[in-house]
């Protein structure tokens, strides 16, 4: 009760009506793999162009299918994707060679890609020799070269001639140029070099010592290479454990400046994606690079089963066809993942020809598109798989008659009927008939996560009838919205769901031990997987 200690008028706000439950997002995906460049901490990208700006372009397919899958995700309607870049064990940051005085410039992520970054400092655009306050203004130019486009003798010449000079024998056109003007080393200034570069660069991060004393020197037209990273993105090749990542994230740089950890962080692979609650879909396209191992697939599914807030997409291996000797089957029994085959053919901008890729990214994008356009309750099937120009092998109806009951979701070619290449399966990898369909499992993930987040206010409230009534009203209001949107079966609310939270769901012992138990039952819609029309002739003698 509020206290009233002196005469007066008191105006108070009170809470009335049920507290609304907001549905969580279901179309945000996460993918793991090597990239041309970029940070290791997971970053959210919202378009293929944004991915290219941050992570670069395609890698050879013997290194990764990630870039092709990311493009397929966005081309198929996906809108939000977290990327976790991985590197080999022992990878290092490329750093500058001390040309910039107190200022340290370092690649945004580990790996030998940082060796292809160079930077220079010149007088700032607002410099005026007659105005003393402008004497310390500098402009920093940062350039990056893709593999194969580096200047000749790159590793032997640190201060090489400006590539803008047409007469230079080492002239190359950088693939990416960043320029930051009118920078100062003064702490707290809005144009402080740390603030500007760290907030705007997709290539490097910069920091000053705690008490900088020397202005940033002007190096003129000479560029200085960032160089320290080893080959192979760090000492050892990428393997299955690289995709899983360290169990406990920690600092990845030995610099004693504590800001290194804050600026760069650490952690990569599937383990770091556990910390991102927004992720609802998960995939690793590069499982095909390790055909004799199920380590990545097992960890992918384990994460979904452990967190119970995300769903995995798994692809068959290339050349993995159904046969008597090696039947094509899902790798394990789970309702938190779906298994897709065969591989799809796409256009490769590098070779300007066809390329076979796993369907992982394209399927993730199709699922996200279905969620956005229809809802999580709609089975992500009978939809065109955009960008697919052909299939690794055809899947006739007779073959799918065998694969579909096993839980293999097929991509089929219906171009002869004018319907394109379509995803023609919507089953999970589970043998439990209750969790046979993808949309049923994902609908329950959506409901459970939404109710969990929307009822956090209940904790530590007085556990009695008024609270139980509030809980029932909040959850019922949420489920009514799902029922009206078509996610639940039934002509009436009573047929679609029920919510119980009273003495019938809790004993006195539960109440005494602080437990509030709510029992919820829903009738999810199932997809019309088999559409059957029975037709007969109507005659005068036969009843209708």
N, C-alpha and C positions, 0 to 999 in steps of 0.2 A: 504494500500500500504506500502511496506517496504521502509525504508528511505535509500537514497544514499547521503551521506554528503561529501564524498571525492572521488577523482578519484581512480579507481581500477577495478578489475575483481570480480564479485559477482556470486557465484555458489549457486543456490537455488533448492530446491525440490518442485515439485508441484504435486497435487493430480489429477490423470486422471482416467477415467473410473468409472463405478459404484462401490459403496462400497458394498462388499459382506455381505449377511445376513447368519449367521450360524444357523443351526437348533438346538434347545434346546434338552436336553435329555428327554426321555419319559418313561424310564424303571426304574427309581429310586423310590422305594416305602418307605412308612413309616408305622410303626405299634406301637400300644400302649398296655401296659399291665404290670402286675407284673412279676418279674423275681426272680430267686433264690438269686441273689446278683447283685452288680454292681452300676454304677453311674446313677443319675437321668437325667442329661442333655443328650439330644439326641446324640447318637453316631452312626457313620456309620460302619456297618459290611458288609463284602464282602464274607463271607462264613459261613457255619454252625459251623465249627471249631472255627472261630473267635468269633462267638456269644458265644460258650461254654467257651472260655477263659475269656471273659469279663463279661458274665451274668450267667454262670453256666448252669445247665441242666434243666430237666423237673420239673414242679410243679404238684401236684395232680390236676386233672381236675376240682375239685370243687373250686380251686383257680385261675386257668388260663389255657387257651389253647394256650397261646402265643408261647411257645417253639415248640410245634408240628407244629404250623403254620409257624414259621420261618424255620424249617427244610423243610416243604413242599414248601416254597417259593424258597429256593435254589435248592432243588431237581428237581423242575419244570423249572429251567433255569434262575431264577432271579439272579442278580449279585450285586446289591447295595440296601441296606436296612437300614433305620434309625430306631433305637429302642428308644422309650421313656418309661423308666421304671417309674412305679408309686408306691407310698407307701401310707399308711394310714395317716390320719391327726395326727399331733403331733409327728411324727416319729423323732428319734434322731440319731445323729452320735455316733458310738462307738469309744472311744478314749483310749489311753494307760493310765496307772496309774502313770505316772511320773518317770518311771524307766530310761528314756533316757535323763535326765537332761533338758537342754534347748530345746531339740527336742520334738515336739509334733507329734505323729503319730495317724492318724485318718482314719477310714474306708472311702472308696471312695464315698460311698453313704449311705443314712440313712437306718435304719431298724435293726431288731434284728439279721440279718445275720452277722453283724459286731462283735457280741459277740463271734463268732466262729473263730476269727482271733487272732493269737498270734505272738509276735515278740521277737527277742533277738538281742543283739550286742556282737560280739566277736572281738578279735584282727584281723586286716586286714591281708590279705595274704602276703602283702609286708612288714609287720612289722619286723624290725631288731633292737634288743636292742642296737646295736652298732651305729645305725644311728638315731640321735635325730629327724630328720625330719619325721620319720615313726612312732613315738610314738603315734600320734593321729589318725592313720589310723584304721578304724573299718570296720567290715562286718556286715550287717544287714540281718538276715534271717526272712522271713515272711511266716507263714503257715496258711492254711485255712482248716476247716473241714466242710463237707456237713452235713445237718441235720441228726441226728441219729448216726454220727460217732465221736461225741465229746468225749474227755476223761471223765471217771467217775468223779463225784464231780466237774465238770468243774466250776460251779458258786461259789464254796467254796474255791478253790485253785487257786490263781492267779499266783504264781510261782511254776508251776508243773514241774515234772521231764522231761527232754528232751525225746521226744517220740522215738528218735533214740536208746535210752538205752533199750535193750531187757529185762532187769531185772525189769523195772519199771512196777508196777501194773496198771499205768495209760497209758501205751503205746498204741498209736494209730498211724496209718500211715496217714499223712495228705493227703487230696485230691488235694491240690495245694501247691507248695513250690516256693517261690521267694527268690533269694539271690543276694545282691548287695555288692560288695567288694571294699575295699580301699576308703572308704568315709571319708570326712573331714567336719568340720562345718564352714570352712573358706568361707566367702562370695566371690563370683566371681570366685572361683576355678572351673575348669572343672569337678572335682569329688566331688563338693559340694553335701551334702546329699539331699538337696531339689531338685537340678537339676536332679540327677540320679534317685531318687525314683519316683518323680512326672512324669518323662519322661518314666519310664519303668514298673511301678507296675500296675497291674490290680486289686489290693486289697485295697491299702491305698494311702493316700497323706501325706506328711510331710512338716513341716515348722519350721523355727527357729525364734526367736525374731529379731527385727530390728538390735540390736547390741549384737550378741551372745558372751558370755565371757567364758563359760565353755566347754571344749572338751566333746564329746559324751562319757559317761562312758561305760565301758565294763562290761556287766552283766554276762559273762560266758556262761554256758550251760543252764541257766534258761530262760525259755520263760515267757513273760508277756502277759496276755490276754488283748485285747482291750475290754473294758466293760463299757457300759453306756446306750446302746439302750434298749428301752422297748420292751415288747412282741407285737405280732400282727403287727410288723413293725411300731409301734408307736401309742399306745393309743386308736385308733379307727379303726375299720375294713375298708377295701377298699370298696367304694361304687361307684355309677355311676358318681358322681362329681369328684372322684379321677381320672377317665379316661379323664375328660374334662380338669382338671387342673386349676390353678389360672389364672385369666384374665391378670394380670400384673406380670411378673416374678420379684422376689426380693430375697434378701439374706434369706437363710434358717437356718443360724447359728448365735447365739447371741454373739459369740466371738468378742471382740472389734477390733481384728486384721483385718484390711481391706483386707488382702490377703485371708482370708477365702472365701469371696465372689468371688474373682478372681479364686481361685483354685477349688472351688466346684460349684459355681454358684447356680442356682435354676431354678424352672420352670419344669413342666412335663405335661404329657397328651397331648391331641390334641392341646391345645392352644399354646404350645411351638413349635409344628411342623409348625405352621403358619409362623414362622420366617425362615424356611429352604426352599429357593426358588427352590432347585433342586428336591424336592419331586413332583412326577407326579402321583403317585398312593397311595391310602390311605385305610387302613383297621383296624378294631378292632375286633379280633376274639371272644373276651369275651362278646359280646352283649348277647350271649346265657346264661350267668350267671344271667341276669336280665330279665327274660321272661315277666314280667309285665310292663316293662318300655321301652320307646323309646327315652330316654334322650340322650344316647350315639349315636344312629343312627341319630337322628335329628342334633346333633352337628357335626357329621361326614359329613353329606350332606351339612349343612350350611357352613362349612368351604370351601368345594369345590365350592359351588355357589358364595360365597363371593370373593374368590381369583381368581376363573376362570382359574386356572392353574393346576388343579389336578382332578383326577377322583376316586370315591369311589367304593369299593366292599363291598356289604352287603349280609349276608347269612340269610337264613330262620332259625327259631328256630328248635331245635330237637323235633321230634314228631309232627311237624307242617305239616300236610298233607292236601291236598285239600278235602273238604267235603261241603255238602250243608249247614251245620250249620256254618262252618268257612272256607270260600273260601281262598285258598292260593293266596295272592296278595302282590305286593311290598308295603312297608310301606308308601310311598308317591310318588307324581308325580314330577319327576326331570329328567333332561337329564345328570346330572353330577354323576350318580351312576347306578350300575347294581345290580340285585337281583338274588341270586343263591340258588338252592335247588336240591336234598336233601343233607344231611350230607354224608360224605364219611367215609369209614372204612380204617384205617391204622394199621400198626404193631406198638405196643407199647413196646419199649425196657424195660420199667420198669416191666410190668407184663408178657412180652413175649407172648402176645396174641393180639387179635384184639381190636381196640378202635375206637369209633365214634368221629369224630372231625368236626367242621364247615369247609367248603371248602374255607374259605376266603384266607388263606395264599397260598394254592395250586393254586387258581385262579389268585392271584396277580403274582405268579411266572410264570404261563402260559402266562399271558398278557405280562409280561416283555420279556419272551422268544420269543413271536411272534413279538414284536417290534424289538428285536435284529436281528432275523433271516430274517424277511420279511419287517417290517416297520409298523409304527403306522396306516397306512391306511388299513392294513389287519385285518379283523374281527377275534378276538381271540376266535375261535370256530373250531369244527371238529379237535381238537387236543387231544392227549392222556393226561389224568391227571395222571401224574406219582405218584407213591407211593400208589395210591388208590387200595385197594384189594377187596372192595365191596361197596355197597351203603346201606344207611339206609333203603330204600325201592325202589323197581324197578319203573322205569318211562316208561311205555309202550307208544307207539305212540298215542293211544287214549287220555291218560292223558296229554301228551304234546300238543296235539291239543287244549286243554282247557287252559293250562298254558301259552303257548308261546304268544298268542295275549294279555294276561294280562301284559306281560313284565317279566315273570319268566323264567330265563335261567336255563335249566335243565342239570344235569349231568346224562348221560345215560350209560347203560351197553350194549356194543356191543360185548362182549366176545364170544357169540355164533357164531358170524360172523367172529371171528378172528381179531377184530379191537379194542379190549380192552375197557376200561372205558374212555369215551370221554365227553368233554364239548360240549353240543349240543344246544347252544343258544348264540345270540350276540346282544341282545336288551337292551336298557337302560330302566329306569323306567318311561320314559316320554310318555305322551299321544299325543304329537305333532308329526305328521308323519315326519316332517323335521328332527327331532332328534331321530328317532326310533332306530338307530343302534349305537353301541358303537364306532365302528371305525370312523364314521362320526363325532361324538362329539369330540373324542380324536384327530382327524385330525385337527379340527378347534382350539382346545386348543393348539396344537403344532404350527400351523401357527400363531395364534395371539401372543403367547408368543415369538416366534422367531422373528416376525416382530417388536414387541415391543422392544425387547432387541437390535435388529440389526439396529434400526433407532434412537437410543438415540442421535446420533450426530446431528440430524436435529434441535434439540431444540436451539433456539436463533440465528439460521442462518437467513440471509436475505430472507424474504418470497416473492420470485418472481419466474419468469419463470425458470431461471437456476436451482434453488433448486427443483422446481417441477419436472423438467426433471430428476434430479439425483434420486429423490425418486422413480419415475416411473421405472427407469432402475434398481435400487437396488431390488425393490420388484419383478419386472418381472423376473430378473435373478434367484431369489429364487424360484418363482413359476414354472419356466421352469424346474428346477431341480426336483421338486416334480412331474411334469407332466411326465417327462422322466422316473421316478422311478415307475410309475404306480399308483400314488396317485390320479390323476385327470383324468376325462373322456375326450374323444375327440381325433380325429385324427390329429388335428392341435392345435397350441397354442391358436388361436382365439376361438376355441371351448372349450378349457379347462379352460381359465380364461381371465379376463381383468383387467387392472389397469388404473384408471383415476385420475389425479391430475392436474387440470387446472382451468380455469375460469368457467367451467361447474359444478365443485364441490364446488366452493367457491364464495360467493358474496363479494362485496367490504367491506361490514360490517364485514364479517369474517376476511378479511385481516387486516382491521383497528384494529380489536380486537385481533390480534395475533394468529388467528386460521389457521392452514394448514389442509385441509380436503382431504383425499385420499379415493377414492371409489374402493373397490376390490371385484370382483365377481369370484367365483371358482365353478367348477362342480366336487364335490367329487364322488369317486367310491362308489357304494353300494354293499353289499355282495350278492352273488347269493344264497339267502336263500331258494328259491323254484326252484329246477332244474326240468324242465318239458321237456320230450321228447315225441313228438306226432308222432306216427308211424301208418302207414296205408299200405295196400297191394297195390302194383303197378300192374295194369293189362294193357292189350293191349288197352282196351277201355278208361281207365282213363288217363287223362293227368298227367304228372309228377308234 
